[in-house]
Amino acid sequence: MKKEAEVLAQFDGRGRIEIVLRGFRVARAGRIQAIAQEMGYALHSREGRSNDVVRLHFIRDDNPLARRRAEETQARIAAGGPLLLPGGVRPPSPPPPPQPPPPLPPHLRADGQRGR
């Protein structure tokens, strides 16, 4: 397998990524898939040309949760933390911010338009 930093550099925000593994590196496909998921990518297809060659195709996942996961992973790496969390367990994400309240009905407004 390429060095982990080289694999990580592949997931740079592009829409599609292809990684080809040969020989004993094929056994590392699962780890590459885990890295891809942490970086906000989903496995699109896996082609096994033979026992010695595997081609992995990833696409960027633009789901808000995937984008947040990628941002958290990049921040963790920048802070010197691990690329992958031990046991694959991810701490719960903070809840989304509250939605703004709906506007008041016209008969309850205090802007001088009451009852018109």
Summary of the structure (lengths in Angstrom):
residues: 116
radius of gyration: 22.3
end to end distance: 72.2
largest distance: 78.2
contacts: 238
relative contact order: 0.14
helix: 38%
strand: 22%
